[in-house]
Amino acid sequence: MTTPARDHRADHRWYMAGLWGYFLAAGIQGVLFPWIIAFVLHESSERLGIAQMFSMLPMLLLGLFGGAAADRAELRSHLMRLQTIAILPPLILAAFIYNGIITYELMILYVLSLSTLGGYIMPARDSMLSRVAMRSMGGNIQRAVALAMAGQFLGQVGGYLLGSPAEYVGAWPLLILQSSLLAFAMFTTTRLMPAPPSPRENARRQPFKDVKEGFVAVIKDDRIRPVLLLMFFSGILFMGVFMVLFPILIRDVYQGSSREIGFVLMSFFGGIGISSLVLSQLRPIRRQGRAIMIAMCTGSIVMVLIHFHPPIWGVDLLALCWGLAAGVSMSQSRAIVQESASDALRARMLAGFNLGTMGGGPIGSLLTGYVLRWMGPLDAVLVPAGLMLFLWAAIFFLTPLWRIEAPR
């Protein structure tokens, strides 16, 4: 009799449970980290921007190497090792804070360690998704990606909810909870079926050559390249809004704290999760490029409306609408990569795509901190909104993205 640990039909359930655990932990960090920097340490918008840049940079720079490692590894044991190490940084930081030690430099070290591990965990987890889809979901890649997106972002929403009372319960209990959730994610990985690497012409490990091979494959693919361009530049314009502008807006304009940061993040990422979940239950979208481009317009509209200083519940509602649209663009862009990538290159192509789409985040976070100082939160939101109009027109007229469709 087949045990649950080896039952391929249960693979997608264990995979999704692990995804929820991992991103619940990420959601706690998403509230706790900027709250400590902006509210506990009372750092400036520029220092918050620098800190948020460090929260993403190692994951992006190492993601291609993480993808190369995942393509050559047995994915289940590879993920187990990485997730076991990831349990430690929140526990160590909790011990420091419990003993009254908390500094800006300590927070940077904490976030650098988790971001470095994330550069190896995320490509391996993304690559595992296609194996799970083929074994346990009838090979429906669009549905698998949409379900994973829903789990990722709804899990983050749950994490934001757990992290939002930080000002009342303190940081160290939440860090212990974060570590426990990462331990649960590691446990679920032990229940997946083994996923050996695809046979390769050259079995000898060549990290830099592997990285170059995956990145070149992404750049040369006619379906992936225009999506990559749009997502990279929109990341510069909009990721800094969530990483830096919203915490400063809530602190300086709305006089809020961790609860209000948690609510606005829950609204946005909840919208992504809801729309991804709905997409997983519908027929695959045929005109993928058109759906991505129409959805990308929503962010500019939201930024313009925030400029007029709505009440805080209005900011939450606008963030929800933005998230609903973002779920469409993000799920379809990732589906395009999953559909286009070969088994031998999938982890590296996904890592290369992640580098492109998230690579604008550190740049945007750094620039947003300085734009905030020069213009103030309510005027600063107009900068990404205006620049997005030029980006959209350039992508429409200079690339084939509007005409890209799902393979028949």
Disulfide bonds with the S-S distance in Angstrom:
none
